[in-house]
Amino acid sequence: MVDQDGVIIAHPNRELLYHSLRELSPEAVSTISSTIRFGTIKGTKKPFIPKNLGMDQLAARITSAQGPSTFRYSSPLDHRYHVIGYSSLKKHPWTVVVDLPEAQFLAPLNRMKTVAYISIGLVAVITMIISILLARSITRPVRHLTEISVDVKSDLPFNPSDIEDVTTGHDEIAHLGRVFSGMVLSLRESEEKYRELMENAVMGVYQVTKEGKFILVNQRMADIFGHASSQAFYRDVDNIAKLYAHPEERPKILKEIDDKGFVTGKEVRFRRKDEKSLWIRLNTRVTTNSDGVIIYEGLMEDITERKRTEKALQTSHKRFLTVLDGIDATIYVSDMETHEILFMNKYMIESFGRDMTGETCWDVFRGESGPCPHCTNDQLIDKNGKTTGVCVWQDKNPITGKWYIKGSVKNNLVEFVLKFAVDLIDLIDQNRRNSELFRGLL
């Protein structure tokens, strides 16, 4: 116990009793001397003044204490660190101090720490052993699944029995293995269906890089360009530009695809293996593969025969129109349902003063407000929808004021009717001229 001046007034070590923790102030010395607080020096009447222990910092903390606290200090008595706990008394100006060497104070904590370290070490070792055992039981099937996944990616054969050691059981790993097995089988089935679909496609299917190297072609693609197989195609064609009849067209087509993202119905001339020209209808889009490489993929349709047919039809159509325009009779073609004029020959255009294609026949030819009462369209097909042949009749046109012998016939392929009319006066004059010519010959 320490009083208000820092003097030890109670201590288990009697040698430290009545020693001051710090040098006493003159006022404290005067008070101690006048009150003979600690008695007199033995054999004399001089007051006993406590000696200084040189613990000024400790004394300052203790004498200024306002409540319980702790403090660590270095003792000049044993040259060790001590830890004290202290608290001032309420009824006396004294402070109760508990002082222990730091090593003694920390000994229980150090023992607890040692026990904790040992416990942690034991737990760590046990955990490590358990982890190793669990890791082996978990990583072995996972590693096996990983290896099988690599094989599947490399398109190697797969059988569910290959991972039977993984799928046998009821834990999550076994469930994962069964899901994996089902997924691979489903994927292989889808791949096979896709392969069959692609190989049996009626159009050429292809993938090509921006540089022109083929990534994928189907059998139809090889057939179009005259190659025995897709493997032969890969071997013989190292760049798509070589297939173009005019290679300079490819950059233009690529630019169009890059700008829009796709092209559809693009008709381009290509060359077969035997150098024969062919027409191809392109449907292509730009995309990227799993590695981020830009590729172009799409369909090629061989339309060479269709082009030939179209050209033949155009030639035939032109020849047919030439024949119709050379006939001195009014001939026109109209839609059976709408009565829209689809064609007028040259003679008819000249007769009516203009080309009325696109207008309604009963309006411009006769000035009617609806279909003509004598319109023969319904007579050109029977109840079964078959054509009945040619209808012929006589009629006076209210616009030209002339009498005509008229005829109409339905086309078998499309819904239009061809109609013709011959001026009766012209016909009579022609017959008269023919008769006179015949008599002259006789």
Secondary structure as the mmCIF struct_conf table of DSSP 4:
data_model
#
loop_
_struct_conf.conf_type_id
_struct_conf.id
_struct_conf.beg_label_comp_id
_struct_conf.beg_label_asym_id
_struct_conf.beg_label_seq_id
_struct_conf.end_label_comp_id
_struct_conf.end_label_asym_id
_struct_conf.end_label_seq_id
STRN STRN1 VAL A 2 VAL A 2
TURN_TY1_P TURN_TY1_P1 GLN A 4 ASP A 5
BEND BEND1 GLY A 6 GLY A 6
STRN STRN2 VAL A 7 ILE A 8
BEND BEND2 PRO A 12 ASN A 13
HELX_RH_3T_P HELX_RH_3T_P1 ARG A 14 LEU A 16
TURN_TY1_P TURN_TY1_P2 LEU A 17 TYR A 18
STRN STRN3 HIS A 19 SER A 20
BEND BEND3 LEU A 21 ARG A 22
HELX_LH_PP_P HELX_LH_PP_P1 GLU A 23 SER A 25
HELX_RH_AL_P HELX_RH_AL_P1 PRO A 26 THR A 35
TURN_TY1_P TURN_TY1_P3 ILE A 36 PHE A 38
STRN STRN4 THR A 40 THR A 40
TURN_TY1_P TURN_TY1_P4 LYS A 42 GLY A 43
BEND BEND4 THR A 44 THR A 44
BEND BEND5 LYS A 46 LYS A 46
STRN STRN5 PRO A 47 PRO A 47
HELX_LH_PP_P HELX_LH_PP_P2 PHE A 48 PHE A 48
HELX_LH_PP_P HELX_LH_PP_P3 PRO A 50 PRO A 50
STRN STRN6 LYS A 51 ASN A 52
BEND BEND6 GLY A 54 GLY A 54
HELX_RH_AL_P HELX_RH_AL_P2 ASP A 56 THR A 63
TURN_TY1_P TURN_TY1_P5 SER A 64 SER A 64
BEND BEND7 GLN A 66 GLY A 67
STRN STRN7 SER A 69 SER A 74
TURN_TY1_P TURN_TY1_P6 PRO A 76 ASP A 78
BEND BEND8 HIS A 79 ARG A 80
STRN STRN8 TYR A 81 SER A 88
BEND BEND9 LYS A 90 PRO A 93
STRN STRN9 THR A 95 PRO A 101
HELX_RH_AL_P HELX_RH_AL_P3 GLU A 102 LYS A 153
TURN_TY1_P TURN_TY1_P7 SER A 154 ASP A 155
HELX_RH_3T_P HELX_RH_3T_P2 PRO A 160 ILE A 163
HELX_RH_AL_P HELX_RH_AL_P4 GLU A 164 THR A 167
BEND BEND10 THR A 168 ASP A 171
HELX_RH_AL_P HELX_RH_AL_P5 GLU A 172 GLU A 199
TURN_TY1_P TURN_TY1_P8 ASN A 200 ASN A 200
BEND BEND11 VAL A 202 MET A 203
STRN STRN10 GLY A 204 THR A 209
TURN_TY1_P TURN_TY1_P9 LYS A 210 GLU A 211
BEND BEND12 GLY A 212 GLY A 212
STRN STRN11 PHE A 214 VAL A 217
HELX_RH_AL_P HELX_RH_AL_P6 GLN A 219 ILE A 224
TURN_TY1_P TURN_TY1_P10 PHE A 225 GLY A 226
BEND BEND13 ALA A 228 SER A 229
HELX_RH_AL_P HELX_RH_AL_P7 SER A 230 ASP A 236
BEND BEND14 ASP A 238 ASP A 238
HELX_RH_3T_P HELX_RH_3T_P3 ILE A 240 LEU A 243
STRN STRN12 TYR A 244 TYR A 244
BEND BEND15 ALA A 245 HIS A 246
TURN_TY1_P TURN_TY1_P11 PRO A 247 GLU A 248
HELX_RH_AL_P HELX_RH_AL_P8 GLU A 249 LYS A 260
BEND BEND16 GLY A 261 GLY A 261
STRN STRN13 PHE A 262 ARG A 271
TURN_TY1_P TURN_TY1_P12 LYS A 273 ASP A 274
BEND BEND17 GLU A 275 GLU A 275
STRN STRN14 SER A 277 THR A 288
TURN_TY1_P TURN_TY1_P13 SER A 290 ASP A 291
STRN STRN15 ILE A 294 ASP A 302
HELX_RH_AL_P HELX_RH_AL_P9 THR A 304 ASP A 325
TURN_TY1_P TURN_TY1_P14 GLY A 326 GLY A 326
BEND BEND18 ILE A 327 ALA A 329
STRN STRN16 THR A 330 ASP A 335
TURN_TY1_P TURN_TY1_P15 MET A 336 THR A 338
STRN STRN17 GLU A 340 GLU A 340
STRN STRN18 ILE A 341 MET A 344
HELX_RH_AL_P HELX_RH_AL_P10 LYS A 346 PHE A 352
TURN_TY1_P TURN_TY1_P16 GLY A 353 GLY A 353
BEND BEND19 ARG A 354 ARG A 354
TURN_TY1_P TURN_TY1_P17 THR A 357 GLY A 358
BEND BEND20 GLU A 359 GLU A 359
STRN STRN19 THR A 360 THR A 360
HELX_RH_AL_P HELX_RH_AL_P11 CYS A 361 VAL A 364
TURN_TY1_P TURN_TY1_P18 PHE A 365 ARG A 366
BEND BEND21 SER A 369 PRO A 371
TURN_TY1_P TURN_TY1_P19 PRO A 373 HIS A 374
HELX_RH_3T_P HELX_RH_3T_P4 ASN A 377 GLN A 379
BEND BEND22 LEU A 380 LEU A 380
STRN STRN20 ILE A 381 ILE A 381
TURN_TY1_P TURN_TY1_P20 LYS A 383 ASN A 384
BEND BEND23 GLY A 385 GLY A 385
STRN STRN21 THR A 387 THR A 387
STRN STRN22 CYS A 391 LYS A 396
TURN_TY1_P TURN_TY1_P21 PRO A 398 THR A 400
STRN STRN23 TRP A 403 LYS A 410
BEND BEND24 ASN A 412 GLU A 415
STRN STRN24 PHE A 416 ASP A 423
HELX_RH_AL_P HELX_RH_AL_P12 LEU A 424 LEU A 441
#
